[in-house]
Amino acid sequence: MTHKERVIHTLNHQETDRVPFMYRDVPEVRARLKKELNLASDEELFRYLDIDFRWVEPFYTGKPLQLPNGHKMDIWGVEWKYTRFSETAGYWNEVSHPLADISDPAALKDYPWPSVENWDFSRVSALCERYSEYAIMTAPGIASPGILQFPVQNLIGVERSFTDPFIHPVFFEKLIEKVLEFHLTFIEKLFSSAGGLIDFFRIGDDFGTQQGLIMDIDTWKTYFQPAFRAMADTAKKYGAHYYQHSCGSIKELIPHFIEAGVEVIDPLQVRAASMDPAILKKEFGHLITFSGGIDEQELLPKGTPEIIRDEVRRMIGIMAPGGGYFLGPTHNFQDDIPTENILAMYEAAAR
């Protein structure tokens, strides 16, 4: 069985020789793993861990995004600053929100929205052919778009992203329309360039906290579900499956994700409220595939390799019967996770 066959059979709720392996990390972890394992490239690392997926995206050819002060400017005009939280790791955080003081929909017309002309799509099909034995997914970033977090919250701020649907609904709706206009053009160009060789279209947006949803379902269905469906339908024209990322406690949204055409939910964040794997498998396992399940909050950073192996075997026992489960962490592997714990996770699942 090839890696792609294993993934597609599992997606179709068929049991395979082993569960497919998903991989997610922060850059510091990938650099450390390659150094400690004496591997020269990302591809060597993925092969070492026997990962079943590969990721593709077009090449950015626009103006440099690095600023003279060490900050970055993203394609939406948002400035970012790298902030360290330890000696070896950090995250990029917004410096400001360029539309924070704008509520007039007419002002959006003259905003410098990104253009697909700033990407080279010509080499995407060659990348797909190189990874033909693997399940191919759109890479994190612009090829796996979101609406709420990236870029709406970055453009107007987190607080306004929750109040504008009620205080400035016309502006909020128009802002989503402008974002979606770019995304749909980008997705169409990406998937047509790939010639039907991309297996999974990933949308990344978080709608859950540790305890529940960040907004009511009616607001989600009004502003976000139609946009997600439009993006997914564009990719599905080219045979791609819809893979939805959303962290947190999202059980209430799962039926609505399914209604929007979602085929895979990532991650199965087991420590969030109402995200018990056995219950989710029983209620939705015949309708959707779950990805994740190996706890990144407590288990992976603090557990021993043997404890992790036991939990991996337990999770497979719950989620793998009848297919519909990709094994992976519940978030990106963070810098506080020991290398031996990451290796133990995949080794246990391979046996």
C-alpha positions as CSV (number, residue, x, y, z in Angstrom):
1,M,0.0,0.0,0.0
2,T,1.4,3.4,-0.9
3,H,1.1,6.3,1.5
4,K,-1.6,7.9,-0.6
5,E,-3.6,4.7,-0.8
6,R,-3.4,4.3,3.0
7,V,-4.7,7.8,3.5
8,I,-7.5,7.6,0.9
9,H,-8.7,4.2,2.1
10,T,-8.8,5.5,5.7
11,L,-10.7,8.6,4.5
12,N,-13.2,6.3,3.0
13,H,-13.6,4.5,6.3
14,Q,-11.7,1.4,5.4
15,E,-9.1,-0.1,7.8
16,T,-5.5,-0.3,6.5
17,D,-2.2,-1.8,7.5
18,R,-1.7,1.1,10.0
19,V,-3.2,4.5,10.6
20,P,-1.9,7.3,8.5
21,F,0.7,9.7,10.1
22,M,0.1,13.4,10.2
23,Y,3.0,15.8,11.1
24,R,2.8,19.4,12.4
25,D,5.5,21.5,14.0
26,V,7.1,24.9,14.8
27,P,10.3,25.7,12.9
28,E,12.5,25.3,16.0
29,V,11.4,21.7,16.4
30,R,12.0,20.8,12.8
31,A,15.5,22.3,12.9
32,R,16.2,20.4,16.2
33,L,15.0,17.0,14.8
34,K,17.0,17.3,11.7
35,K,20.1,18.2,13.7
36,E,19.7,15.5,16.3
37,L,18.8,12.8,13.7
38,N,21.5,13.9,11.3
39,L,19.1,14.6,8.5
40,A,19.8,17.1,5.8
41,S,16.3,18.1,4.6
42,D,12.6,18.2,5.5
43,E,12.0,15.3,3.1
44,E,14.6,13.2,4.9
45,L,12.8,13.9,8.2
46,F,9.4,13.0,6.8
47,R,10.7,9.8,5.3
48,Y,12.5,8.9,8.6
49,L,9.2,9.3,10.5
50,D,7.2,7.6,7.7
51,I,4.8,10.5,7.3
52,D,2.0,9.8,4.8
53,F,1.4,13.4,3.7
54,R,3.3,16.0,1.7
55,W,2.5,19.7,1.3
56,V,2.6,22.0,-1.7
57,E,2.2,25.7,-2.4
58,P,3.1,28.2,-5.1
59,F,6.2,30.3,-4.9
60,Y,5.9,33.8,-3.6
61,T,7.5,36.3,-6.1
62,G,6.2,39.6,-4.7
63,K,8.1,42.4,-2.9
64,P,10.2,41.3,0.0
65,L,8.2,40.9,3.2
66,Q,11.2,41.4,5.6
67,L,11.4,44.9,7.0
68,P,14.6,46.8,7.9
69,N,13.7,46.8,11.6
70,G,13.6,42.9,11.7
71,H,9.8,42.8,11.5
72,K,7.8,41.3,8.7
73,M,4.9,42.7,6.6
74,D,2.4,40.1,5.4
75,I,0.5,40.1,2.2
76,W,-2.5,41.8,3.9
77,G,-0.4,44.8,5.1
78,V,-0.2,43.6,8.7
79,E,3.2,44.1,10.4
80,W,4.6,41.3,12.6
81,K,7.3,41.2,15.3
82,Y,9.1,38.1,16.5
83,T,8.8,37.6,20.3
84,R,10.8,35.1,22.2
85,F,9.2,33.2,25.1
86,S,12.3,31.0,25.7
87,E,15.9,30.8,24.7
88,T,15.1,28.7,21.8
89,A,11.6,29.5,20.7
90,G,9.2,32.3,19.9
91,Y,6.2,33.4,17.9
92,W,5.3,36.2,15.5
93,N,2.8,38.7,16.9
94,E,1.0,41.5,15.2
95,V,2.3,45.0,15.8
96,S,-0.8,46.8,14.7
97,H,-4.1,46.3,12.8
98,P,-4.3,48.4,9.7
99,L,-8.1,48.5,9.5
100,A,-8.7,48.9,13.3
101,D,-10.2,52.4,12.9
102,I,-12.2,51.8,9.7
103,S,-15.9,50.9,9.8
104,D,-17.0,52.4,6.5
105,P,-17.4,49.6,3.9
106,A,-16.6,52.1,1.1
107,A,-13.1,52.5,2.5
108,L,-12.3,48.8,1.7
109,K,-12.4,49.6,-2.0
110,D,-9.1,51.5,-1.9
111,Y,-7.3,49.2,0.5
112,P,-4.2,47.5,-1.1
113,W,-5.5,43.9,-1.3
114,P,-3.1,41.2,-2.3
115,S,-2.9,40.0,-5.9
116,V,-2.4,36.4,-7.2
117,E,0.1,37.9,-9.6
118,N,2.6,37.8,-6.7
119,W,2.9,34.0,-6.9
120,D,4.4,31.6,-9.4
121,F,2.0,28.7,-9.8
122,S,3.9,27.1,-12.7
123,R,5.9,24.6,-10.6
124,V,3.1,23.2,-8.4
125,S,2.3,20.3,-10.7
126,A,5.9,19.2,-10.7
127,L,5.9,19.2,-6.9
128,C,2.8,17.1,-6.9
129,E,4.3,14.6,-9.3
130,R,7.4,14.4,-7.1
131,Y,5.2,13.4,-4.2
132,S,2.9,11.1,-6.2
133,E,3.1,8.2,-3.7
134,Y,2.0,10.5,-0.8
135,A,-1.3,12.2,0.1
136,I,-0.8,15.8,-1.1
137,M,-2.2,18.7,1.0
138,T,-2.0,22.5,0.6
139,A,0.8,23.8,2.8
140,P,0.1,25.9,5.9
141,G,-0.1,29.6,5.1
142,I,-1.8,31.2,2.2
143,A,-2.4,27.9,0.4
144,S,-4.5,26.8,3.4
145,P,-6.5,30.0,4.0
146,G,-8.7,31.1,6.8
147,I,-11.1,33.9,7.2
148,L,-11.5,34.8,10.9
149,Q,-8.0,34.6,12.3
150,F,-6.0,35.2,9.1
151,P,-6.7,37.8,8.1
152,V,-9.8,39.4,9.6
153,Q,-8.6,39.5,13.2
154,N,-5.2,40.7,12.0
155,L,-6.8,43.5,10.0
156,I,-9.3,44.8,12.6
157,G,-8.2,43.2,15.9
158,V,-9.6,40.4,17.9
159,E,-12.2,42.4,19.8
160,R,-13.7,43.9,16.7
161,S,-13.9,40.5,15.0
162,F,-16.4,39.5,17.6
163,T,-18.3,42.8,17.9
164,D,-18.5,43.9,14.3
165,P,-21.0,41.2,13.2
166,F,-23.5,43.1,15.6
167,I,-22.2,46.7,15.6
168,H,-20.9,47.0,12.0
169,P,-22.5,44.1,10.1
170,V,-22.3,45.7,6.7
171,F,-18.6,46.5,7.1
172,F,-17.9,43.0,8.4
173,E,-19.7,41.3,5.6
174,K,-17.9,43.4,3.0
175,L,-14.6,42.7,4.6
176,I,-15.2,39.0,4.4
177,E,-16.2,39.4,0.8
178,K,-13.0,41.2,-0.1
179,V,-10.9,38.5,1.6
180,L,-12.9,35.7,0.0
181,E,-12.5,37.4,-3.4
182,F,-8.7,37.0,-3.2
183,H,-8.9,33.5,-1.7
184,L,-11.2,32.2,-4.5
185,T,-9.0,33.5,-7.2
186,F,-5.9,32.1,-5.5
187,I,-7.5,28.6,-4.9
188,E,-8.7,28.4,-8.5
189,K,-5.3,29.2,-9.8
190,L,-3.6,26.8,-7.4
191,F,-5.8,23.8,-8.1
192,S,-6.0,24.3,-11.9
193,S,-2.2,24.6,-12.0
194,A,-1.9,21.3,-10.0
195,G,-4.0,19.5,-12.6
196,G,-6.1,17.6,-10.1
197,L,-3.0,16.2,-8.2
198,I,-3.7,17.9,-4.8
199,D,-5.6,15.5,-2.6
200,F,-6.5,17.7,0.4
201,F,-7.5,21.4,0.6
202,R,-6.9,22.6,4.1
203,I,-8.7,25.5,5.6
204,G,-7.3,26.8,8.9
205,D,-9.4,28.8,11.3
206,D,-9.9,28.4,15.1
207,F,-13.4,28.5,16.5
208,G,-12.9,26.9,19.8
209,T,-11.5,27.7,23.2
210,Q,-10.5,25.1,25.8
211,Q,-14.1,25.2,27.1
212,G,-16.4,25.9,24.1
213,L,-17.0,27.9,21.0
214,I,-15.7,31.5,20.6
215,M,-19.0,32.6,19.0
216,D,-22.6,31.5,18.7
217,I,-23.4,29.1,15.9
218,D,-25.8,31.4,14.1
219,T,-23.0,34.0,13.7
220,W,-20.7,31.3,12.4
221,K,-23.3,30.1,9.9
222,T,-24.1,33.6,8.7
223,Y,-20.6,34.9,8.1
224,F,-18.2,31.9,7.9
225,Q,-19.9,28.8,6.7
226,P,-20.8,30.2,3.3
227,A,-17.2,31.4,2.8
228,F,-15.8,28.0,3.7
229,R,-18.2,26.2,1.5
230,A,-17.3,28.5,-1.5
231,M,-13.6,27.9,-1.0
232,A,-14.0,24.2,-0.6
233,D,-16.3,23.9,-3.6
234,T,-13.6,25.5,-5.7
235,A,-11.1,23.0,-4.6
236,K,-13.5,20.1,-4.9
237,K,-14.0,20.9,-8.6
238,Y,-10.4,19.5,-9.0
239,G,-11.0,16.4,-6.9
240,A,-9.6,17.7,-3.6
241,H,-11.0,16.6,-0.2
242,Y,-11.9,19.3,2.4
243,Y,-9.7,19.2,5.5
244,Q,-10.8,21.7,8.2
245,H,-8.5,22.9,11.0
246,S,-10.0,24.3,14.2
247,C,-8.5,24.0,17.6
248,G,-10.5,23.7,20.8
249,S,-13.8,22.5,22.0
250,I,-15.8,22.4,18.7
251,K,-18.2,19.5,19.1
252,E,-21.2,21.7,18.6
253,L,-19.8,22.8,15.2
254,I,-19.1,19.4,13.8
255,P,-22.6,18.8,12.3
256,H,-22.3,22.2,10.6
257,F,-18.8,21.5,9.4
258,I,-20.2,18.3,7.8
259,E,-23.0,20.3,6.3
260,A,-20.4,22.6,4.8
261,G,-18.7,19.6,3.2
262,V,-15.9,19.0,5.6
263,E,-14.4,15.5,5.3
264,V,-11.5,15.7,7.9
265,I,-11.5,17.7,11.2
266,D,-8.1,18.6,12.7
267,P,-7.2,18.5,15.4
268,L,-8.9,16.1,17.7
269,Q,-7.9,18.1,20.8
270,V,-8.6,15.6,23.5
271,R,-8.1,17.9,26.5
272,A,-10.7,20.4,25.4
273,A,-14.2,20.2,26.8
274,S,-16.6,17.8,25.1
275,M,-13.9,16.4,22.9
276,D,-13.8,12.9,24.3
277,P,-12.5,10.6,21.5
278,A,-14.8,7.7,22.2
279,I,-17.9,9.8,22.2
280,L,-16.9,11.7,19.0
281,K,-16.0,8.4,17.3
282,K,-19.4,7.0,18.2
283,E,-21.4,10.1,17.1
284,F,-19.5,11.2,14.0
285,G,-17.0,8.6,13.1
286,H,-19.1,7.2,10.3
287,L,-19.5,10.7,8.8
288,I,-16.1,12.3,9.1
289,T,-12.4,11.6,9.6
290,F,-10.6,12.9,12.7
291,S,-6.9,13.9,12.6
292,G,-4.7,14.4,15.7
293,G,-5.6,12.9,19.1
294,I,-2.1,12.7,20.7
295,D,-2.1,15.4,23.4
296,E,0.4,18.2,22.9
297,Q,-0.7,20.2,26.0
298,E,0.5,17.7,28.7
299,L,1.3,14.3,27.4
300,L,3.9,15.0,24.8
301,P,5.9,17.6,26.7
302,K,5.7,15.9,30.1
303,G,5.1,12.2,29.6
304,T,7.8,9.5,29.3
305,P,8.2,7.6,26.0
306,E,6.5,4.6,27.5
307,I,3.5,6.5,28.7
308,I,3.2,8.1,25.2
309,R,3.4,4.7,23.5
310,D,0.6,3.4,25.8
311,E,-1.6,6.4,24.9
312,V,-0.9,6.1,21.2
313,R,-2.0,2.4,21.3
314,R,-5.1,3.4,23.4
315,M,-6.0,6.1,20.9
316,I,-5.6,3.8,17.9
317,G,-7.8,1.3,19.7
318,I,-10.6,3.9,20.0
319,M,-10.3,5.8,16.7
320,A,-8.9,3.4,14.1
321,P,-11.7,0.7,13.9
322,G,-13.6,1.3,10.7
323,G,-11.1,3.8,9.4
324,G,-11.6,7.5,9.6
325,Y,-8.5,8.4,11.7
326,F,-5.2,10.1,11.0
327,L,-2.7,10.0,13.9
328,G,-0.9,13.2,14.8
329,P,-0.4,15.8,17.6
330,T,-3.3,18.0,18.8
331,H,-1.3,21.1,17.7
332,N,2.1,21.8,16.2
333,F,4.9,20.0,18.0
334,Q,6.3,22.7,20.3
335,D,9.8,23.3,21.4
336,D,9.2,21.9,24.9
337,I,8.5,18.4,23.5
338,P,11.6,16.1,23.8
339,T,12.8,14.5,20.6
340,E,12.4,11.0,22.1
341,N,8.7,11.6,22.8
342,I,8.0,12.6,19.2
343,L,9.9,9.4,18.0
344,A,8.0,7.3,20.5
345,M,4.6,8.5,19.2
346,Y,5.3,7.4,15.7
347,E,7.2,4.3,16.6
348,A,4.3,3.0,18.7
349,A,1.8,3.6,15.9
350,A,4.0,1.9,13.3
351,R,3.9,-1.5,15.2
